[in-house]
Amino acid sequence: MNIKVLFFGLAALLMASLVFSQSTESQSGTFTDERDGNVYKWVKIGDQIWMAENLRFKTDSGSWCWDNKEENCKTKGRFYNWETAMKVAPPGWHVPSDEEWKGLEITLGLTAEQADQEGMRGDDKGLLAGKIKLQDAWPTEYEGKPLTITNESGFSAVQTGFYALDEFTHQGYATWWSSTGVDLKAWIRFVGFFNNTIDRVLNKKEFAFTVRCIKDKSNPEDGGSQD
């Protein structure tokens, strides 16, 4: 009887370790964009799988590197106008809609009502954007007030700025397109160096912001080779 108890106990421990290992492995990894060989990190946040860095796919037109220097795309990603951004996602991935961005924000701590709001949105503890900012890549205080940065989500946002009116500007911000357009504008998300809010605003499609892709739920095996 004791041998049976020991056997089943060991079996249960083995199964538990297998489940934990599989769960851990499925939270992050890398995939290769077979169009150009670029390798990207990805991370699972809630029930969504996001790229953990900005897209770098080079296009013939409609995209730029910061200061027109190719090496800057390696750290910031490329800036795309909205029309170009809608065409650049790797197979099996897509530019997130406004609703998918809201899904991420709710996972991070916003209520559904807060996520629907336009402009600056934050949680009660002032940690919201700190959960997606890459550590050691952002100021940890502003005007004497501390800013907590944990990157606990693994999203790993860096400061990028954006490109508008023939100028690279607002370097202390991170900006991303959504696929949800409204006439000549589309919803974007941005975070700044001075607080931990995530802003939801409409901006002109002719401007150029970075792109974070999200995994297609209908094509879980697509998106290049995954490790």
N, C-alpha and C positions, 0 to 999 in steps of 0.2 A: 504493500500500500504506500509506504514511504517512497519507494522507487518510482511509483506512478506519479505521486505528487511532485517529486523532483523533476521527472520527465516533462510533465505538463507545465511546471513552473519555468523550466528552461525554454520550452517551446514558446511560451507566452512572451518571455523576455526577448527571444530571437525575433518573433514577429513584430514586437514593439519597436525594436531597433531598426528593422527593415522599413517599417512605415515612417519612422522619423527620418531615416536616411533619404527615402524617396521624397518626402515632403520638403526637406531641406534643399535637395538638389533641384526641385522644381521651382524654387523661389527666384533664382537668378541664373544667368549663364551668358553665352555669347551666340551670335549667329553671323553668318557671312552673306553679304549682299553679292550674289553671283554676277551682277551686272558689272561691277568694278573691283570686286575683291575686298572691299572695305569690311572690316570686322567690327561689330557693335555689341556692346553689353546690353542685356535686357534684365528687367526685374518685374516680378509679379507683385502688384499692389492691390489688395482686396481680390476681386475676381477679374482684374484686368492685367494684361501683360504689356508693359511699356518699354520702349527703348530707354536705356539709362544714359544716353548721350544724344547729341543733336545730329541730324542727318548731314552727310557730307557729299552726297551724290552730285556730281558736276553736270551741269546742263549747258547746252549751246548758248542759251540766252535766259534772262530772267532770274539769274542768281549771282551772288557776289560773296567774296571773302572779305573780312574786315580789312579796311585800308587797301583793298585789292591785292593783298599778299596771300598767296596760296597757303603758306604755312599756318596762317591764322585759322583756316578752316579746320585744322587738325584739333584745335582746342575749343573753338567756338561753334563749329559747324558752319554750314553755308546759310546765307540769307536768301530767301525766295520771295518774289511777289506772289500774290495769292493764286493767280492763274497757273503759274509754274508749280507752286507747291501742291496743287491738286493732281499733279502728274508724276511726282517724284518718289512716292513710297515704294519700297521694295516689294516684290511679290509676297503675298500673305500678310501684308501690313497695310495700314492706311493712316491718313491724317485724321486725328480724333475730331469728332463733332463737338459742338458746344455741350451737348448732353453728356458725352463721354468725359469731357473735362469736369463737368459737375460731379460725375460719378467718382472721379479721383478725389475731388475736394471733399465730398461727403465721407469717403474713406479716411481722409486725413483729419476730419473732425468738424466740418461745417454741417449745419442742418440743411435740409432740402430748401427751406425758405431763404437761408443765407446764400446758398449756392445760386439761387435764381436772381439775386440782386446784382445790379450793375455797379461798377466801380470797385472800391476797396472792400474786401471781405476778410475777416480774421476771426480766429477763435478767442475764447475768453482769456486764455493764458498768453496770447501773443506768440504762439509757437507755430502757426500754420505754415508759413513759407519756410521756417527753419527746419521743417520736417523734409523738405525737398532740396534745400540748398546744400551743395557740396561743402564739407568742412574745409577750412583753410583756404577757401576761395572767395570769401565774403567778409566784410567788416563784422566784428562781433559787438560793436557798440556804435551808437549814433547820438551825438550831442550829449555825451555822458551817460546815456541810457544803454544798458546791456541788451544785446540781441542774441538769443539762444539759437544755435545752429547745430542740429543733430544728424540731419540726413537719414533719419531712421527709416524712411521709406525706401531708400536706395535710388531715388530718382536722380540725384547728383546734378542739380542745376548749377551752371556756372554763369558768370557775368558775360553777356554777349553784346548788348546794345542792339541797334537795328540800323537799317539803311533807308533813308527817305529824302526826297528832294535833292538827289545827287550828293548826299552827305551821310557819312557814318557818324552816328550820334548816340547819346545816352548809354555810354559804355558801362555804367554802373547798374544796368538793368539786365534781366533775362526776359526774352519775349518769344512767344510761340503762337503760330496760327492755329485756328480751328478750321474745319471744313464747312462751317455754317456761315453762309453769306447772306447779307441783307442789302440788296441793291448794289451800290458801289462800295460797300463796306463788308467786313466780316468780323466775327467775334475773335478776339485774341485773349491770351493770358499773359500777364507780366508780373514780375516781382522786382522790387527795388532793393538797393543797398541800405536803405534808411529805416526799414521796418520789416515785419514778417507777415504782411498781408499778401494775398493773391488777388490781383485785380482782373476784373472781367469787363472789357470795353469793346466797342466797335471801332475799327480803324480802317483806313483806306486800303483797298485791295492793291493799289499801285505801290504801296510801301513794301518793304522786304523785311520779313521776320524769320526766325529760325523755325525748324520743324522737328517735333517729337512724334514719332509714329507709334501706333498702338496695334496690337496683334489682331488679325481677323479671327473672330470666334468661329466662323463657319469653315475656316481652313487651318486647323491647328497644326498640320504638318508642313505647311508652306513656310516661306520666308528664308530660304537658303538652308544651309546645313547648320544645325544647332548642336552645341556641346553641353 
